[in-house]
Amino acid sequence: MHLSRIRSIKSHLTRLAAAALLILPLVLLTGAGLPGPADDAPDYNYVGVAGCQMCHRSPAKGNQYGAWQERLHSKAYATLASAQSKEIAAAKGIDDPQKAEACLKCHVTAAALPAARKAATYKVEDGVGCESCHGPGSAYKAITVMRDPAQARANGLWDIKEETCKGCHNPESPTYQEFNYAEALKIVAHLDPSK
């Protein structure tokens, strides 16, 4: 690994730790439910993975969209139609897990938000998309905004933090297994190699 890449990762981790300390009180106040402070960002709407993929599928930039497609988050909604999910749901008194808020809140990005907060490109079928971790993208998705990390954050881009993941990866889930944030990050990693 190049020394510049190591420095970049170290700098990124330092910024993430600082952001987590600043955001933790907000996360604690929003409670469980939607992953992240979605209700505290009413000026930003969800565009769905279609709004992200146009810039994040280039191999030179790391093909984050392709990486997401290969991972379980992209299949989170479809998983609710499986026999196992239906069995778990039935044990909890839920008829259809693909329609139950208790299931959708973690298997679909921003599921509980009103339609007015979702662009035409948003799809329930996308499951846990980019914006579950990175925040509603309507304002930061513009390439002119994304080129400036501070401007992107000012326009709704969230820093990745453990508390966001634990909004769903917690003992409330009927299939919960101990959650290791560091290991989970390795599984979902989709860095831009050009940075």
Beta strands, then each sheet from edge to edge (+ up, - down):
end
